[in-house]
Amino acid sequence: MNPTTQTGGARPSIQRAAAAVGAALLTLLAVAALGTPKAGAETGTDPLVILVSNDDGIGADGIDALVEALRTRPDLTLIVSAPKENQSGKGDSTTPDAPAAPGTTKSGFAGTAVDGTPADSVQHALDNPGTEGAPDLVMTGTNEGQNIGFLAPLSGTVGAAQTGARAGIPALAVSQGFSDNPDYPVSVGAAIDWLDVHEAALRDGSEPVQVSSINAPTCTEGTNRGVVNVAWDGAAGTDVTTQDCTSTLANPASDVEAFNNGYISLSILPNDFPEAEEPAATAAPSSANDAPSSANDAPSSTDNAPASTSNGPASTSNGPASTSNGPAAAPLKPAFTG
């Protein structure tokens, strides 16, 4: 073989090698240009943006439980904006020019601590959007204490959710039945299940702009009896303290009846309570001893509040009006924590 033949045979091999190196470099450059994939990249969708707030304060156990559950999902971007301190019982009241500063949840998730009401906290986040843009959902809670019946118009948890809905954003208020040891995983689990069902509608914009409200009892005996879609009953004078998870009552007709009989109630609330008493006139009790001693002490201003209906047909009770076929569970000490 002469030198001319060797050179001619080697030239195609060199060209192929150079082409392969060039292709590899282009691939590396393309990957570098894409950067770190953002949340949701695994599913080929943009992340769902959720604004989380509450009324117990950014350092409370309930919001921490909710945020920790949500942050495990790769398809979400979370924004936390909550009151600096406990603001229970403030409804949807606002404070002019409420200041805000960086804050963290109990487990260290970075957010914003607003020196104002729950509604202020949501409004601050809406007025100061980050690079993620406006939220797709406002989720509030999970609150320490139920927000059923006539308690709902007084609740800062509900008021914060209403602030989101009035800004055109679907909202979910989440509350856990009052106890010395609230069973937060129950209401958090119900909230995650709700999100699973509604996520597609939230993404495509077809989710109704309304306030959904979850109230989960804390069972000292028995176990919770599952989620039921029921109408909100805002009438004054109802028992909003009983949590009887041993009850056998079927087909509860309202959020109050469902919660009292061990069910997790899911109801639709008005985006506004026009007949509600001003929250400032009904201060939240500082302890259980300051709470109303009976339903007769409840504010009467919600008598005329419009009763909202759920997305599905409201079930009616075919059973007796009593809450249990067995001995009724003793009501837990009443306390309104909003």
C-alpha positions in Angstrom: 0.0 0.0 0.0 1.5 3.4 -1.0 1.3 6.6 1.1 -1.3 8.1 -1.2 -3.6 5.2 -0.6 -3.1 5.5 3.2 -3.9 9.2 3.3 -7.0 8.8 1.1 -8.4 6.0 3.4 -7.8 7.9 6.6 -9.5 11.1 5.5 -13.2 9.8 5.8 -12.5 8.4 9.3 -11.2 11.7 10.5 -14.2 13.5 9.1 -16.6 11.1 10.8 -14.8 11.5 14.1 -14.9 15.3 13.8 -18.6 15.2 13.0 -19.3 13.0 16.1 -17.3 15.5 18.3 -19.3 18.4 16.9 -22.6 16.7 17.5 -21.6 16.0 21.1 -20.6 19.6 21.7 -24.0 20.8 20.3 -25.8 18.5 22.6 -23.9 19.8 25.6 -24.6 23.4 24.6 -28.3 22.6 24.2 -28.5 21.0 27.7 -26.6 24.0 29.2 -29.0 26.4 27.6 -32.1 24.6 29.0 -30.7 24.9 32.6 -32.3 23.1 35.6 -35.8 21.8 34.8 -38.5 23.5 36.8 -41.2 21.8 38.7 -43.6 20.1 36.5 -41.1 19.3 33.8 -41.4 15.6 34.5 -45.0 15.7 33.3 -44.5 18.1 30.5 -46.7 20.8 32.1 -46.1 24.1 33.9 -46.3 23.9 37.7 -49.6 24.7 39.3 -49.1 27.8 41.5 -50.7 27.7 44.9 -50.8 30.5 47.4 -51.0 29.2 50.9 -52.2 31.3 53.8 -54.0 31.0 57.2 -55.1 32.9 60.2 -53.2 31.1 63.0 -49.9 32.7 61.9 -47.1 31.6 59.6 -45.4 29.7 62.4 -48.5 27.6 63.3 -48.6 23.8 63.2 -51.6 23.7 60.8 -50.1 25.7 57.9 -46.8 23.8 58.4 -48.6 20.4 58.0 -50.3 21.7 54.8 -47.2 23.1 53.2 -45.1 20.1 54.0 -47.6 17.8 52.3 -47.9 20.1 49.2 -44.2 20.6 48.8 -43.6 16.9 48.1 -45.5 17.2 44.8 -43.1 18.0 41.9 -45.9 19.6 39.9 -46.5 22.6 42.2 -45.0 26.0 43.0 -45.9 27.2 46.5 -46.2 30.8 47.7 -46.6 31.2 51.4 -48.0 34.6 52.7 -49.5 34.5 56.1 -50.0 36.7 59.2 -47.0 37.3 61.3 -49.0 36.5 64.4 -52.3 34.7 65.2 -55.2 36.6 63.6 -58.1 34.2 64.3 -61.6 35.5 64.1 -60.8 38.4 61.8 -63.1 37.3 58.9 -62.2 39.1 55.7 -61.3 42.4 57.4 -58.3 44.3 56.1 -55.7 46.7 57.5 -54.4 49.7 55.5 -50.8 49.4 54.5 -50.1 46.2 56.5 -46.2 45.8 56.5 -44.6 42.5 55.4 -41.3 40.9 55.9 -39.6 37.6 55.1 -40.8 34.7 57.3 -40.7 30.9 57.5 -43.1 28.1 58.5 -42.3 25.9 61.4 -40.3 23.5 59.2 -38.4 26.3 57.5 -40.3 26.9 54.2 -39.6 30.5 53.2 -42.6 32.8 52.8 -43.8 36.3 53.8 -45.0 37.3 57.2 -47.6 40.0 57.0 -48.3 42.2 60.1 -52.0 42.3 59.4 -55.0 40.1 58.9 -55.4 36.9 56.9 -57.1 38.9 54.1 -54.1 41.3 54.1 -51.8 38.4 53.7 -53.5 37.1 50.6 -53.9 40.5 49.2 -50.2 41.3 49.7 -49.2 38.2 47.7 -51.7 39.1 44.9 -50.4 42.7 44.8 -46.7 41.6 44.7 -46.5 38.6 42.4 -43.1 36.9 41.8 -41.7 35.3 38.7 -44.2 32.5 39.0 -47.1 34.9 38.3 -50.6 34.8 39.7 -51.7 31.8 41.7 -54.0 29.2 40.2 -55.4 28.4 43.6 -55.6 30.0 47.1 -55.5 27.4 49.9 -55.9 28.5 53.5 -55.3 26.5 56.7 -55.3 24.1 57.9 -57.0 25.9 60.8 -56.9 24.9 64.4 -60.6 24.5 64.9 -63.7 23.9 62.8 -65.2 26.6 60.7 -68.7 25.2 60.2 -72.1 26.9 60.3 -72.3 30.4 61.8 -68.5 30.3 62.5 -67.6 30.6 58.8 -68.4 34.3 58.4 -66.2 35.1 61.4 -63.3 32.9 60.3 -60.0 34.4 59.1 -59.3 31.1 57.3 -62.5 31.6 55.3 -62.0 35.3 54.9 -58.5 34.8 53.4 -60.0 32.3 50.9 -62.8 34.7 50.0 -60.2 37.4 49.3 -58.7 35.1 46.7 -62.1 34.2 45.2 -63.1 37.8 44.9 -59.9 38.4 43.0 -61.0 35.7 40.5 -59.0 32.8 41.9 -60.6 29.5 43.1 -60.1 28.9 46.8 -60.1 26.1 49.3 -60.4 26.7 53.1 -59.2 23.8 55.2 -60.0 23.4 58.9 -59.4 20.7 61.5 -61.7 20.0 64.4 -60.7 21.6 67.7 -58.8 19.5 70.2 -55.8 19.7 72.5 -54.1 17.7 69.8 -55.8 18.5 66.4 -55.5 15.6 63.9 -54.1 17.8 61.1 -53.2 14.9 58.8 -56.9 14.2 58.4 -57.8 17.6 57.0 -54.5 17.9 55.1 -55.2 14.5 53.5 -58.7 15.7 52.5 -57.2 18.8 50.9 -54.7 16.8 48.9 -57.5 14.5 47.7 -59.5 17.6 46.7 -56.5 18.9 44.8 -56.2 15.6 42.9 -59.8 15.8 41.8 -59.7 19.5 40.8 -56.1 19.9 39.4 -57.1 19.4 35.8 -59.8 22.0 36.0 -57.5 24.4 37.8 -54.9 24.0 35.0 -57.3 24.6 32.1 -59.2 27.4 33.8 -62.5 25.6 34.1 -62.6 25.4 37.9 -65.4 27.6 39.3 -64.2 30.7 41.1 -65.7 29.9 44.5 -64.7 29.1 48.0 -64.8 25.4 48.9 -64.5 24.6 52.6 -63.3 21.4 54.2 -63.9 20.7 57.9 -62.5 17.5 59.4 -63.4 16.3 62.9 -60.7 15.3 65.3 -61.9 11.9 66.6 -61.2 11.0 70.2 -63.3 7.8 69.7 -64.1 6.0 66.4 -62.7 7.2 63.1 -63.7 9.8 60.6 -66.4 8.6 58.3 -65.2 10.0 55.0 -65.9 13.1 52.9 -69.5 14.2 52.1 -70.6 17.1 49.9 -73.2 19.0 51.9 -74.7 22.5 51.9 -73.4 25.1 54.3 -75.9 26.0 57.1 -75.2 29.5 58.4 -78.1 29.6 60.8 -77.4 30.8 64.3 -78.2 28.6 67.3 -76.8 25.4 65.9 -74.4 23.1 67.8 -71.0 23.6 66.2 -68.9 21.8 68.9 -69.8 18.1 68.8 -67.5 15.7 67.1 -69.0 12.2 67.4 -67.1 9.8 65.2 -69.0 6.9 66.7 -72.3 8.1 65.3 -74.2 6.0 62.8 -76.3 8.8 61.3 -76.5 8.5 57.5 -77.0 11.2 54.9 -76.2 14.4 56.8 -78.0 17.4 55.3 -75.5 20.2 56.2 -71.9 20.9 57.1 -72.9 21.2 60.7 -74.7 17.8 60.8 -72.0 16.1 58.9 -69.2 17.4 61.1 -71.1 16.7 64.3 -71.5 13.1 63.2 -68.0 12.3 62.3 -67.9 13.1 58.6 -65.5 15.4 56.8 -67.7 18.1 55.4 -67.1 19.7 52.0 -69.2 22.7 51.3 -69.4 25.7 49.0 -69.4 29.1 50.8 -70.4 32.5 49.4 -67.5 34.6 48.1 -68.8 37.3 50.4 -71.0 37.3 53.5 -72.9 40.6 53.1 -75.0 40.1 56.2 -72.1 39.0 58.4 -71.3 41.0 61.5 -68.1 43.0 61.4 -65.3 40.7 62.6 -63.8 43.4 64.8 -67.0 43.3 66.9 -66.6 39.6 67.6 -63.1 39.1 69.0 -61.8 35.5 69.0 -61.5 34.1 72.5 -58.0 34.0 73.9 -58.7 30.6 75.5 -61.4 27.9 75.5 -62.8 29.5 78.7 -63.7 32.7 76.8 -65.6 30.8 74.2 -69.5 30.9 74.0 -70.9 28.7 76.6 -73.7 27.6 74.3 -75.0 28.0 70.8 -77.4 30.7 72.2 -74.5 33.0 72.7 -73.6 32.8 69.0 -73.8 36.0 67.0 -77.3 36.4 65.4 -76.1 38.4 62.4 -75.7 35.3 60.2 -79.4 34.5 60.4 -79.9 36.1 57.0 -76.7 34.8 55.4 -77.4 33.1 52.1 -77.2 29.3 52.3 -74.8 28.1 49.6 -75.2 24.8 47.9 -72.6 22.3 46.9 -71.6 21.4 43.3 -73.5 18.1 43.7 -76.9 17.6 45.0 -77.2 18.1 48.7 -77.9 14.9 50.4 -80.8 14.7 52.9 -81.0 12.7 56.0 -83.1 9.6 56.0 -82.1 8.8 59.5 -83.3 10.1 62.9 -82.4 13.6 63.9 -80.3 12.3 66.8 -76.5 12.3 66.2 -76.0 8.7 67.2 -77.7 5.4 67.8 -75.4 4.8 70.7 -74.4 7.1 73.5 -73.5 10.5 72.2 -69.9 11.6 72.5 -69.5 14.5 74.9 -68.9 17.7 73.1 -65.3 19.0 73.1 -64.9 22.3 74.9 -66.0 25.0 72.5 -63.4 27.3 71.2 -63.4 29.6 68.2 -60.0 29.9 66.6 -61.1 31.1 63.2 
